[in-house]
Amino acid sequence: MIRESRHADPHVTAGSVPDLTLGTVTVACPGCGTPASVQPGERRAVDFCRQCDEPLFWAGGAVPRRESVLTDDARRRLPGTGGHGRTTGVPCPACAELNTTLASVCARCGSSMTPPEPAAPAPVAVPVPVVVVPEPVPEPEKVSWWPILVALTVVGAVCLGIGLWL
């Protein structure tokens, strides 16, 4: 169970007591109720209860104070009139662990949170076009019209001669 807070600061959730000297928040363990100090918005290996080994970074705590109210974080706000900001997790490119949005290195594996530039794609081999040369069409033999014309003229003259004689 989380202790009730006696602070009037609207940026501190119920049940957490901020420790302003170290930047930590004192929360009660959800498993056994033992008070412990955690840093809000971070998952660290030391943020487990010493009595029952319950993770304390999920027990709630102070929401980080915003510098300006006019931000683009409207989609990451909790419902209600308080409007406390809700931190979302960004998966690590190497191990997929959810980290805070402002993290530069992964809390789990220590790799950079900025994904590496994708490698340039391998050049695609362009197939060489196959050129098919068609065989040339042979030209038809030229027919000589002179012998046919002479033969028709002779036949016509003979027919005309026979037609006049009879």
C-alpha positions as CSV (number, residue, x, y, z in Angstrom):
1,M,0.0,0.0,0.0
2,I,1.2,3.5,-0.8
3,R,1.4,6.1,2.0
4,E,-0.7,9.3,1.7
5,S,1.2,12.4,0.8
6,R,0.9,15.6,2.9
7,H,2.4,17.8,0.1
8,A,0.3,20.2,-1.8
9,D,2.5,19.9,-5.0
10,P,0.2,18.9,-7.8
11,H,3.0,17.1,-9.6
12,V,3.4,14.5,-6.9
13,T,1.0,11.6,-7.0
14,A,-0.8,10.3,-3.9
15,G,1.3,8.0,-1.9
16,S,4.7,9.3,-2.7
17,V,7.0,11.6,-0.7
18,P,9.6,13.4,-2.8
19,D,13.1,13.6,-1.5
20,L,14.3,16.9,-3.1
21,T,17.9,16.5,-2.2
22,L,18.6,13.3,-4.2
23,G,15.9,13.5,-6.9
24,T,14.2,10.4,-5.5
25,V,10.7,9.6,-4.3
26,T,9.9,7.5,-1.2
27,V,7.2,4.9,-1.9
28,A,5.8,2.1,0.1
29,C,6.4,-1.4,-1.3
30,P,3.1,-2.7,-2.9
31,G,4.0,-6.2,-1.6
32,C,5.0,-5.7,2.1
33,G,4.6,-1.9,2.8
34,T,8.3,-1.3,3.5
35,P,9.3,2.3,2.6
36,A,11.9,2.7,-0.1
37,S,13.4,5.4,-2.3
38,V,13.3,5.2,-6.1
39,Q,14.1,7.6,-8.9
40,P,10.8,8.4,-10.8
41,G,10.7,7.4,-14.5
42,E,13.7,5.0,-14.4
43,R,14.1,1.3,-14.0
44,R,17.2,0.4,-12.0
45,A,18.4,-2.8,-10.6
46,V,18.4,-1.4,-7.1
47,D,14.7,-0.4,-7.3
48,F,13.5,-3.7,-5.8
49,C,12.2,-4.1,-2.2
50,R,14.8,-5.4,0.1
51,Q,12.3,-7.4,2.1
52,C,10.2,-9.1,-0.6
53,D,12.0,-8.4,-3.9
54,E,8.9,-6.6,-5.3
55,P,9.7,-4.2,-8.2
56,L,9.3,-0.6,-6.8
57,F,9.6,1.2,-10.1
58,W,5.9,0.2,-10.8
59,A,4.7,1.3,-7.3
60,G,4.0,4.9,-8.5
61,G,5.8,8.0,-7.7
62,A,6.3,11.6,-8.7
63,V,5.5,12.5,-12.3
64,P,8.4,14.6,-13.7
65,R,7.6,18.3,-13.7
66,R,7.1,19.9,-17.0
67,E,9.1,23.1,-17.9
68,S,6.4,24.4,-20.1
69,V,2.7,23.8,-20.3
70,L,2.6,24.4,-24.0
71,T,4.2,21.2,-25.3
72,D,3.3,18.6,-27.9
73,D,2.7,16.0,-25.1
74,A,-1.0,16.4,-25.2
75,R,-1.4,12.8,-26.3
76,R,0.6,11.6,-23.3
77,R,-1.6,13.1,-20.6
78,L,-3.7,11.2,-18.1
79,P,-7.5,12.0,-18.1
80,G,-8.9,14.2,-15.5
81,T,-8.4,17.7,-14.2
82,G,-5.0,17.1,-12.8
83,G,-3.5,16.4,-16.2
84,H,-0.4,14.7,-14.9
85,G,1.9,13.7,-17.7
86,R,2.2,10.0,-18.4
87,T,5.5,8.7,-19.5
88,T,5.5,6.2,-22.3
89,G,8.1,3.6,-23.0
90,V,10.3,3.5,-26.1
91,P,11.6,0.0,-27.0
92,C,15.3,-0.5,-27.3
93,P,16.4,-1.3,-30.9
94,A,18.7,-4.1,-29.6
95,C,16.7,-5.9,-26.9
96,A,13.2,-4.3,-27.0
97,E,13.2,-3.2,-23.4
98,L,10.9,-0.3,-22.8
99,N,12.9,2.8,-21.7
100,T,11.9,6.4,-21.0
101,T,11.4,8.7,-23.9
102,L,14.4,10.8,-23.0
103,A,16.8,7.9,-22.5
104,S,20.0,7.9,-24.6
105,V,21.1,4.4,-23.7
106,C,19.1,1.3,-22.8
107,A,18.6,0.6,-19.1
108,R,18.9,-3.2,-19.7
109,C,21.6,-3.7,-22.3
110,G,23.4,-0.3,-22.4
111,S,23.1,0.0,-26.2
112,S,22.3,3.3,-27.9
113,M,18.6,4.2,-28.1
114,T,19.0,5.8,-31.5
115,P,18.5,3.1,-34.0
116,P,21.4,2.7,-36.5
117,E,20.9,3.9,-40.0
118,P,19.6,1.1,-42.2
119,A,22.2,-0.4,-44.4
120,A,22.0,0.6,-48.0
121,P,20.1,-2.1,-50.0
122,A,22.3,-4.3,-52.2
123,P,22.2,-3.2,-55.8
124,V,19.8,-5.2,-57.8
125,A,21.3,-6.9,-60.7
126,V,19.7,-5.6,-63.8
127,P,19.2,-8.5,-66.2
128,V,20.8,-8.1,-69.6
129,P,18.1,-7.9,-72.2
130,V,18.2,-10.6,-74.8
131,V,18.3,-9.2,-78.3
132,V,16.7,-11.5,-80.8
133,V,17.7,-10.6,-84.4
134,P,15.0,-11.8,-86.7
135,E,16.1,-13.5,-89.9
136,P,15.6,-11.3,-92.9
137,V,12.7,-12.1,-95.1
138,P,13.9,-13.0,-98.6
139,E,12.6,-10.8,-101.3
140,P,10.2,-12.5,-103.7
141,E,11.6,-13.0,-107.2
142,K,10.6,-10.3,-109.6
143,V,8.3,-11.6,-112.3
144,S,9.1,-10.2,-115.7
145,W,5.9,-8.9,-117.3
146,W,7.3,-8.6,-120.8
147,P,6.9,-12.2,-121.9
148,I,3.3,-12.4,-120.5
149,L,2.4,-9.1,-122.2
150,V,3.9,-10.3,-125.6
151,A,2.0,-13.6,-125.3
152,L,-1.3,-11.8,-124.6
153,T,-0.8,-9.4,-127.4
154,V,-0.2,-12.3,-129.8
155,V,-3.2,-14.2,-128.6
156,G,-5.4,-11.1,-128.9
157,A,-4.2,-10.4,-132.4
158,V,-4.9,-14.0,-133.4
159,C,-8.4,-13.9,-131.9
160,L,-9.1,-10.6,-133.6
161,G,-7.8,-12.0,-137.0
162,I,-10.0,-15.0,-136.6
163,G,-13.0,-12.9,-135.6
164,L,-12.6,-10.7,-138.7
165,W,-12.1,-13.6,-141.1
166,L,-15.2,-15.4,-140.2
